[in-house]
Amino acid sequence: MTDFIENAGHVPDFIKNDITWEKLTYSQNSHSLTVNVPILTPVQCDQLARHIKDNSRQFLKKQTVDSIIDLVDQVIDRLLNRDDPIRKKAEQLLPLITGFDPEMSRLSLTRYLKTFRKPQLIRFVSEDFSNPKILDDFQPIVKGGFAKAYGPDCLLHIWSGNVPGLPLWSLISGLLVKAGNIGKIASSEPLFASWFTKLLIEIEPKLADCLAILWWEGGTQDQENSLLQHSDVVLAYGDNDTIKQIRDRTPIKTRFLSHGHKISFGIISAQVLDPQKVWSVAHNAAADIVQYDQQGCYSPHIYFVEAGTNITPQAFAKYVAHELSCFQKKFPRRVLSTKEAIQLASWQNNQELESVSNPRKEIFRDKDGAWTVIFNESDKDFCLSGLNRTISIIEVNSLNQVVPIISPYKDFLQTASLAVAPDELFSLSRQLGEHGVTRITSIGSMTAPEAGWHHDGRFNLLDLVTFTEIESFLEGYSDMFANYTD
């Protein structure tokens, strides 16, 4: 067995020698990994938050947004370089932690990191601020007067999930608004945010006192409560119950932003189901299912397929099943945990039982259970998948049938992927937007949001800042006291 040891997290030097370290262990096949994560006491959390706030004011707040973009771009450039030591570690250790196929992880990581290159970061900032310089100094605003945007002195991130690199969205957002950042890494993937922070500090050592990456066991409240008391903004990820518990303990004065459980799906028009196009659509649909085994909020649970051509929705389900079979050979599904395996088996058994009494339902599955496609001729319910490469293909006679099915789940909807003709695109998109969908993309792009996307329909940067305005009257009023005024 090959053993690896890696230190995760980051704490400023003033407190580094006094903290304790917890060991998290992982194993895949003949490899094992021990990750040492930093644990602070509530008193140390109090000291840390004050330190981060002071240093973010003294250093980070005085930087320009352009200089921060340049800094992040340099880090991303290193992470995209497959000869860089950190990139090599990522390719070697992330599959060991998450269980995802190494080649899929490598390709997905590259695609994801390209979202944060300099041109994309400029777009990221411009999406929320028509004049990004408003983050640096007072700028004229449309209604008259001037305004400046201020990021929080302390932004607390509570991350979850095992999709590699996911914390970069909020961490980079925090940097772009010049916030002092404290992040809580998830046990299921504690390394990537740590490596990103390490590279940032290598390039700009003064950031060492403006950032902290910590860990504490889920359900532990003492450290979390201390940090919640000191944070100006809290950004929490996780299931809805966990988010509610954190929100209930967050002071009323603190801005609380959350990203909870979401549901995503796809829609395929009859107009695209012809022999020249169907293979491509089925391949892309399967790719969205396979990507990180549906662990992201933007992964599909169901595809609605419109009937009306020679290639039926049932035939399309067979195409998807074939593509999933091919992907399984190229990017094998990860080994499931005991809990996941039990949940998946229960979902599959329920589908089998339902198919006995429902002749309209047909099941296509891998002999080893690595993937499952459920076809149903009609269904009034939005059937969640069992995750881990399971999908429902629902036949609809018209695309107008989709909205009544999804509308009861308005509060939970996020991404819809479409394969539709141009004359259908905007009318369907309007209906989806009215019923809760916040992101509409193409089949095959569900797991790769564009730079600056509005996560769950909100702003990445605007939600983090506060504005100070100089009213237009004051500018003229102060002119009365100039030495050039008679």
N, C-alpha and C positions, 0 to 999 in steps of 0.2 A: 504494500500500500504506500502511495506517495502522500506525504503530509505537507501541508502548507500552513503558514502562520502569517496573519496580516493584521495590522493595527488600523482601526477605523476611527472616525470622528476627528474632532479638533477642538482644543481649548487653548485660550491664551496662556502665555508662559507664566503669568503672575500666579496662576492657580494650578498649573500642570503637575507639580511635584506632590500635591496634597490629595489628589483624587484617587479613586480606586478603579479597577478595570474588571469588567465582566467578560467571560469567555463564551462566545457563541460558536457552536460546532455544526459543521455541515459535511455530508459525505455523498458521493456519487460514484458508483462502480468501485474502482480500486483507489479512489482519491478521497482524502479528507482535508478539511480546512478549518482552522481555528481563527476566529476573528475576535480581537480584543476591542471592546467598546468602552468608552469612558462613562463613569457614573459619578454624579455629583450629589452632595447632600443638599437639602433645601437651603441651608445657609449659604453654601457655595453657589447655588443657583441665584440667590439674591445678589451676591457679590458679582457674579458673572454678568447678570443683566445690567447692573449699574455700570460696569466696566465697558460693556458693549455700547451702551448708550453714549457714554462720555466720548469714546473714541470714534464713534460714527459721526458725532458732531464735529470733533476736532479734525478729522481727516476726510472721511467719505463724503460728507455733505459739501466739502469744498472742492470736490472734483467736478469736472464737466461730464455731461452725459456722453459726449463723444469719447472722452478718455476711458470711460468705463466700458463702452462698446469695444474700443480697441483692446482693452485688457481681456475681456471675455473672448473676443475673437482669437487672441493669441492662445488662450487655453484650449479652445475648440480646435484650433489648428494642430496643436499637439495631440489631442485625443483622436483626431482623424488620421494621424500619421501612424501607420501600423508598425513602424520601427521604434516608436516612442516606448520607453519602459512601462509607463502607466497603461498605454493602450494594449501592450502585450499582456499585462496583468489582467486587464479587463476581459480580453478574449479568453484567457485561461481560467479565470476564477469565477466570472459571472455565471457561466453554465454550471459550474460546480455548485454554486449557491442556489440558483433558481431551478436547475434541472432542464432548462430549455436546451434544444439542440445547439451545439457550438456554432455551426455554420449559419443557422438562422439568426442566432444572437449577434454574430459578427456583422451580417448584412443589415440587420435591423438597426444596430447601433450606429453604423455609418449613416444610414438614411436619417435617423433621428438627430444626430449631431449636426448634420448639414442645416438643420432648421435654425441653428444659433450662430451661423457665420455672420460676418459684419453686414453684408447687404440685407440679410434677413432680420438682424437686430435693428437696423435702421427702420425697416418696415414695421417691426414690432413696436417701436416707440412712436412712429408716425401714425400708426393705427389708432392710438389713444390720444395723441396730442398733435393737433394741426401744426403747432409750432413747438417742437421738442425743446427749444431753448428755454421754455417756460420752467423746465426743471433746473435751470442754472441761474436765472435772474428774472426780474420783472419784465414782462412782455406785454405789448398792447393787446387788448381783447376786443371782440366785436362790439359789445355793448358800450364801449368806452372805458377809459381808465386802463389800469395795468393789473396783472396778476402773476403770481409765482406759485409753483407747485412744490410742496414739501413732503418728502417721504417720511415714514415713521422712524423714530430713533431706535425702536426695537420692534422688529417683525418676527413673530414666533411661527414657525412652520411645524406642523405635526403631520408627518408623512406616513403613508401606508402602502401596502401592495408589494408585489415582487417583480413588476415590470422594470427592467434595468434602466436607470437614468431618469425615471419619471420625476424625481424632485427638482431636476434642472429647470422645469417650467417656472416654479414659484421662486426658486433661489435666484435665478437670473432676473426675474421680475423685480425682486427685492433690491438687487444690486443696481438695476437701471433707475430706480427711484431713490437711490442713495440711502437705503435703510441699513441699520445695523441688523444682522440676521442671526437668529438662533434656530437651528433645525433639529428636530427629533427624528432620527433614522429608524426605519422599520427593521425588525429582526429578519424579515424575509428577503431584504436586499439592503445591507448597511454600507456597501462599499463605494458606490459610484459618486454619491454626493461628497463623500470623504475625499476621494481622489480629485474631484473637481476643485474642492476647496484647497487641497494641498498644492495643486498647480497654480491657482490664483495667488497664493501666498509666496510661492517661489518667484513669481514674476513681480509681485508688489508686496514686499514683506510687511508693510504697514497695515495691510488688511488682516493680519493675524489677530489684531485686537478689535476688529470690527465684526468678526464672524465666530460662531461656535457651532459645532456639530456634535450632538449628544445622543445618548440612548438611555432609556429607562424601561423597565418591564411594563407591558401593557396592563392597565388597571392600577398601576402605582400612581398615587395622586399627590404625594407630598412635593416632589420636585416640580411636577407639572403645575400645581397650584401656585408655587412660588414664582414661576416664570409667567404664568397668566396674570399675576398681579402687576408685573413690571412691563408687560407688553402693551404697545400702542395699538397694534393690529395682530390678530390671530388668524392664521390660515390653516384650516384643518381638513384632512382627507381621511376617508374611512367609511365604514358602514353607518347607516343612519342612527343606530342606537349609540354607537361610540361618539359620534358628532354631537348628539343631544347631551350626553353626559359632560362633554367638554364645554359646550355652550352654556350649560346650566352653572358651571363653575367659573365662567369668565365674567369679570367685573362689568357692570352695566356701562361704564365709561369707555370700555375697550371695543373697538370695531371687530366684529367676528365675521369671517368669511369662510364658507365651507363648500366642499365638493363631496357629496354623498353618493349613494348608490344610484346609478343611472342605467337606462335601457336603450339599446340601439338596434336598428333593423335595416333591411333593404327592400327596395321595390323594383320589380322588373316588368317592363311593359311588353305587351304582346308584339309590339312593332320591332323589338330587337331580337325576337326569337326566330331567327332564320338560320339556315345551315352555315352561312358565312360568318355569323357573329356569335352564335350561341356558345361555341367552345371558349371563346375569349371571355365572355361574361361569366360562364361557369368557373373558369380558371381563376378569375379575379375574385369571385364570390368565395371560392374555397381558400384563396390566399388570405382574405380577411378573417376567415374562421381559424386558420392555422396560426396566424401571427400571435405569438405569445399565448396560444391556447385559450383565447377569448378572456384573458385576465383583465383587459382594459375596459373602462366604461364605454369606449367607442367601438367595442367588438360586437358583431351581430348576434342576435338571438334567433332571428327569424327572417325569412325572405318571403315577401308576398309576390306571387308570379301571376300575371294576367293571362287568362286563357284566350283562345281565338285564332291560333295559327296551327299549322301542321305539327310544329314542335310543341307538345303540350307541357304544362307545368310538371306533370309526372315525369315526362322525359327529361325535363330540365333537372329534376331532382336526381335522376340517374347520372346526368352529366356531372353534377356537383359531387356525387358519391365517387365517381371515377377519379375526379381531380383530387379529392381528399385521399384516395388510395395512393395516387402518385406522390402527393406531398408527404404521406407517411413514409414512403421509401426514401425520399430526399431529406426530409426534416422530421425524424421520428418524434412522436409526442413524448413529453417528459414523463418520468415515473411519478405517479400520483401518490400523495400522502394517504395514509389509511383513512382519514376523514374524507378526503376528496373521493377516494375509490368507493367508499360506502355510499356517499351522496350520489355519485354517478350511477352506480349499480341500481340504487333505488329509483332514480329517474328513468333509467332504461327499462326496468321491470314495470313501472307504471305505464310506460308507452306500449309495452308488449301486451299488458292486460287490456288497455283501451283498444288496441287493434283487433282483439278477439271479438269485441262487441261492435266494432265500427269497421265495416267492410271498405269504407272510403279511405281508411288510413293504411299506408304501406311503409314498411321500415327497411332501409338499406343500411347495413352495418358491416364493419370490419370483423373478421372472424375472431380477432383478439380483443374486440371492443375499443380499438384505438380511435374510431370515429363512428358517428351515427347520423344518418339523414332520415328525418321523419317527413313523409309526404301526407298531406291531408287535402281532400278535394274542397272542403269548405270548413271554416272554423270561425265562430263568433268571438272566441277568446284569444287574447294575446298570450300564447304559450311560451313561457321562458324556456330557454335551452338548459341542458344539464352542464353547460360549459365544457371545456376540455375537448373541443372538436365535435360538438353535437349541434345540430341545426334543424329547424323546422322549415319546410317548404309548404306554404299555404297557397292553394289555388284560389284566385278571385276572378269573377266574371268581368269586373270593371275595376279600374284603379280607384273609383269613387267608393268602393267597398272598404278600402283600407282605413279611412279616417274614423268611421264608427267603431272599428276594432281597437284602434290605438287611443282614442279620446279618453277612456276611463283612466289611462295611465299618464295623463298630461304632466303631472308633477315630476315624473320619473324619466321622461323621454329626453334623449340627447341627440345622437347622430342618426341620420337617415341617409343611406347610400342609394343612388338611383341609377338605373339603366333605362332611360326613357328617350323618346324623340323630342326634338326642340319645341314642337307645338304643345307638348305635355309638361315641359319642365317648370315653367313659371306658375301655371295654374295649380299644379300639384304642390309646388313648393309653398305657395300661399296658404293652401289648406294645412300643410304640415306645420308651418310656422304658427298658425292660429291655434293649433292643438298641442303646442309644447315643444316641438322639435327646434333645437337651437343651432344645429349644424347640418348642412345638406351637402353631400359630396358624391363622388362617383364610386361605383362598385370597384373594389380593389384599393381604395384610398382611405378606408375607414380608420385605419390605425396610424395614419400619418397626417395629423392636422397641419395646416399651413402656419407659418410664422405669424404670430399676432392674432390667431383665432380667438374668438370670444368664448372662453371656456364656460360651458353651461349658460351661454348667453350673456355673460358678464364681461367686464373689462379686466384685463390682466394688470394694468398699471393704474388706471384712473381710480379703481376701487381702493388702492393702497394709499393714495395721497390726500392731502388737504390743500386748499387754496387760500392764499392771502391776497386780497384785492385792495388796490388803491383806487378809490372812486374818482371818476373824471372831474367832479367838482373840486376835489382837494388839489388837483394839479393846478387849476386856475387860481384857487384860493392862495396857495403857497406863492404864486407869482407876485402877490401883493407885497410880500415881504422881501423880495429880491432887492439887492443894492442898486439895480438899474431902474427900479420903479420910481417914478416921480410922485 
